[in-house]
Amino acid sequence: MRWRGRWLLGVAAIHTLFACVVLRAPLLSLWERGLFNTVGDDPMLNAATWFVFCGAFMATTGLAIDALERAGRVPRAIGRALLGATLVGLLLMPASGFWLILPVAISVSRGR
């Protein structure tokens, strides 16, 4: 059953929607400033930027895993890499959404 790539796509959509709602003001500020070289050292602009980028990378990973699931096999190395990145994220920010990636990372690394 194909669920892992779709799961990550769902998490990416929620992540990006959250950024658009909760971090709307910083995102609008980036846009109004013309985007180029606008983040600087402002923590809210940094947070907004990283939220959007992480959502995009999560969607890309979800699309890739879904295509591999459709083809019949997701390499376990992808799961191990995803698990490693997820564990680092959990170590640095335990009160975060990294927990939502864990089921996929474990499942792919186990080859299931």
Secondary structure, 3 states (H helix, E strand, C coil): CCCHHHHHHHHHHHHHHHHHHHCHHHHHHHHHCCCCCCCCCCHHHHHHHHHHHHHHHHHHHHHHHHHHHHHCCCCHHHHHHHHHHHHHHHHHCCCCHHHHCHHHHHHHHCCC
